[in-house]
Amino acid sequence: MEAYPGELARKRCAERTREELVAYQPARPLAFRDELRLRAMASRCGTCRACPNTLRALEAMLPPAPAEPCAQIIRLAG
């Protein structure tokens, strides 16, 4: 019985993404292009959802998302 073509594509993508993450060692703090690259990978992997471990690794590598300015103003205003 052959595997579903979509599943094969997900497996190839997962392998490629893992290899890319292992080889990728950005300097800290992240340059803007590195942050964009990681956010694009996270977006791609978040759509597929085949690699939960990859998603967790990407979330750990990314800096926290900036809060909305209105929320910051309200928080600071007390």
C-alpha positions as CSV (number, residue, x, y, z in Angstrom):
1,M,0.0,0.0,0.0
2,E,1.4,3.4,-1.0
3,A,1.6,6.3,1.3
4,Y,-0.6,9.3,0.7
5,P,1.3,11.8,-1.4
6,G,0.5,14.7,1.0
7,E,2.0,12.6,3.8
8,L,5.2,12.0,1.9
9,A,5.5,15.8,1.2
10,R,5.1,16.5,4.9
11,K,7.8,14.0,5.8
12,R,10.2,15.5,3.3
13,C,9.4,19.0,4.5
14,A,10.0,17.9,8.1
15,E,13.3,16.3,7.3
16,R,14.4,19.4,5.4
17,T,13.3,21.7,8.2
18,R,15.1,19.7,10.9
19,E,18.3,19.6,8.8
20,E,18.0,23.4,8.3
21,L,17.5,24.1,12.0
22,V,20.4,21.9,13.0
23,A,22.8,23.7,10.6
24,Y,21.4,27.1,11.4
25,Q,23.1,29.0,14.3
26,P,22.2,32.6,14.3
27,A,24.1,35.2,16.4
28,R,22.3,36.7,19.4
29,P,20.6,39.1,19.3
30,L,18.9,38.1,16.1
31,A,19.3,40.2,13.1
32,F,16.0,41.3,11.5
33,R,16.6,39.0,8.5
34,D,17.2,36.1,10.8
35,E,14.0,36.9,12.7
36,L,12.0,37.1,9.5
37,R,13.5,33.7,8.4
38,L,12.5,32.0,11.6
39,R,9.0,33.6,11.6
40,A,8.5,32.4,8.0
41,M,9.5,28.9,9.0
42,A,7.2,29.0,12.1
43,S,4.4,30.1,9.9
44,R,5.0,27.3,7.4
45,C,5.3,24.7,10.1
46,G,2.3,26.1,11.9
47,T,0.2,25.6,8.8
48,C,1.2,22.0,8.3
49,R,1.3,21.1,12.0
50,A,3.1,17.8,11.2
51,C,6.1,18.7,13.4
52,P,5.2,19.9,16.9
53,N,8.8,19.6,18.1
54,T,10.0,21.9,15.3
55,L,7.3,24.4,16.2
56,R,8.5,24.4,19.8
57,A,12.1,24.8,18.7
58,L,11.2,27.7,16.5
59,E,9.1,29.4,19.3
60,A,12.1,29.1,21.6
61,M,14.5,30.6,19.1
62,L,12.2,33.6,18.3
63,P,12.2,36.7,20.5
64,P,8.9,37.4,22.2
65,A,6.4,39.2,19.9
66,P,6.0,42.9,20.7
67,A,2.8,43.7,22.6
68,E,0.3,46.0,21.1
69,P,1.0,49.7,21.8
70,C,-2.4,50.3,23.3
71,A,-2.0,47.4,25.7
72,Q,1.4,48.7,26.8
73,I,0.0,52.2,27.4
74,I,-2.9,50.9,29.5
75,R,-0.5,48.6,31.4
76,L,1.9,51.5,32.1
77,A,-1.0,53.9,33.0
78,G,-2.1,51.4,35.7
